Amino acid sequence: MSLNSIFQYFVPKDKKVFFPLFEQAAANVVAMSTVLVEAVNSLDANAREEMFKQIDKLENKGDELTHQIYLELGKNFITPFDREDIHSLATAIDDVADYIQGSANRMSLYAIEEYTEPIRKLSELILQGSVELEKAVRELKDLKNVRNIADSCIRINSIENQADYVFDRAVADLFLYEKDALRLIKYKEILAALETATDMSEDAANVMESILVKNA
């Protein structure tokens, strides 16, 4: 067997095996955040609960994709970029999905009746960040459009900064004006989960920026 044949044995049968999985995972996060925005803007409580169930199903799909990436990482000796970065990116994308689901679960379990402007705004920012995340992930497969990836990462960082401001202002208002301690706790936990989802998008952006630097 030639040296080239041996080398080819270790290369994934689909040379780009990781990229379709990353793209599916990122697209799944966009789908989840789209449903989240629809849910927090819905006036129909029953429809909203169905949307929350849909988010649960999508999160399970995301877990399966993340698990598949980890399996491929264990099976393939040759990877398109650092193994640590593949693992970190998969984990960060999965974390975005986890916190979207966590936010939706809290809204459902706490049976909140008012979907406030900060909740709607943070949900919209999660969607914006998810869209940028998907754009950047789709450019990773050839790294020809480095500028596009970098621009999306910058926008994700900006979105996270906006989410920080919305969260801080909303929590400050809760402490200033909310007299019901139980209601305050419920809303603070929901807002925190929503804001953390944007943090996880920023973590994914940081990993992609690291990949760009290492492959420049």
N, C-alpha and C positions, 0 to 999 in steps of 0.2 A: 504493500500500500504506500503510495507516495505521501510526502510530507503535506502537500496541499490537500490530499484526500483526508488525511488525519485531521487537519485543521478544519475542514468543512464538516467533519463529523461532530465537532463541538459547537459549530454555529447553529443557532436555532433553525429548524426546518423552514419556518417562515422567518426570514432574516429580520423582519420588523415585528416579531411576535409581541413585543411589549407595547408598541404604539397603539394598535387597535384596542387593547385593553385599557390603556390610559384614556384614550378618546371616548370609549364607552363609559368609563367611570366619570369623566368630566361632564359628558352629556347627561348622565343620570343625575348629577348634582344640579344641572340646569333645570331638568324636569322637576326635581324635588322643589327647588326654589320657586319655580313658576307656579306650582300647585300651592305652595305656601302663600305667595302673594294673592292668589285667587281666594284662598281660604280666609285670610285676615280682612279681605275687602268684601266678603260675602255677608249678606244680611239674612241668609237662610241657615239656621243652626243645624238642620239635618244634613244639608248639602256640605256644610263645613266639616261635619264629622266624617262624612264619606271621603272628603279630601284628605283629612288627617290619616284615615286608613290607607289611602293611596300612597301617602308619604311613607308610611310604615313599609308597604310592599316595595317601594322604590329603594328604601334604605337597605332592605334585605338583598335586593339585586346588587346594590353597591358593595355589600359585604362579600358577596360571591365573586365579584370582579376583583376586589382587593385580594381575596384568598387565591384567586387564579394567578395574579401577578406574583404573589409570594411563591407559589408552586413553580412558576416558570423561572423565577430567580434561583430556586434550588436546583432546577433541572439543567439550566444552561450555563456552560462554562464561560462563553463569550457573551458579553452584554453590550448594548449600544453606548452606555455611559456608566459611570461608577455604580457599583451595586448598592452602595450606601444611599446614593441619590435616588435610585429606582425605588428602594424601600421607603425612603423619606417622602418622596412625592406621592407614592401610593397611600401611605399613611395619612398624609396631610389632606388629600382629596377625600379619603374615607372619613376623616375627622369633620370636614365640612358637612358631609351627609349626616353624620352622627348628631351634630349640634342642630341641624335643621329639624331632624326627627325629634330630638330632645325638646326643642322649642315647641313644636306642634303637640307633643305629648303633654307638656305642662299646660298648654292652653286648654287641651281637652280634659285632663284630669282635674285641673283647678276650676273647671266650669266657669271661666270668666265670661262675663256678658258684654263687656265693653272692649272693643278692639281699638285702642287709642292710636293717636297719630304717631307717637314714637314706635309703636309696634309695627304699624304699617310702613313707616319710613325705613326702619331697620330691615324689614322683610324685603323691601324694594332694593336696598343696598346689597343684601345677600344675593339677590338675583343679578344685579349689575356685576358684582364680583365674580359670580359663577360664570356668567357669559364671557367675561374677560379671561377667566381661567381656562375655559374650553378653547377659546381662540388661541391662547398661548400653547396649550397642550397639543393642538393640531399642527402647530408649526415645528414641534420638536423632532418630527421624524426625519427631517433632512438638515435642519439647522441652517437653511439657506436664508431664511428671513429673520435673522437675529434681531433686527430693529423692531419687527412686529412683536416678537416675544417680549423684548425689553419694554416696549410701549405698553403692552397689556399688563406687565408686572408693575409698572409705574402707576397705571390706573387703579390696579388692585390696592396698592399701598395708599393711594389717595382715598379710595372708597373706605378702607379700614379707618383712616383718620376721620372721615365724616361720621362713620358709625360710632367711633369713640365719643365724638362731640354730642351726637344725638343721645347716646346712652348716658353720658355724664349729666346732660341737661335734664333728661327724663327722670333720672334717679334723684337729682337735686329737687326737682319739682315734687316728687313723691314725698320726700322728707319735709318739704315746706308745707304742702297742702293736704296730703292724705292723712285723715284722722283715724281711719280703720287700719289697725296694725296688721291684721290678717291679709287684707287687700294689698297693703303695701308690700308684704313679703311675697305674695303671689306675683305681683307685677314686676318686682325687682328681679326675681328668679327668671321670669320669662325674658325680660330685657337682657339679662346677663347672658342667657343661652344664645339669643339672637346675635348679640355683639360678638360672642366668642366664635360664632360661625364665620364672621368676617376676619377674625384673627387667624383662623385656620386657612382661609383663602390666602392671606398674606404669607403664612408659612409655606404654602405651596409655591407662591410666587418667589419667595426667597430661595427655595430649592432650585427652581428653574433658572434663576439668576446665577446660582452657583454652577449649574450645568453649562451655562453660556460661557462663564469665565474659564472653566476647565477645558472647554472645547474650542476656545477662540483660536 
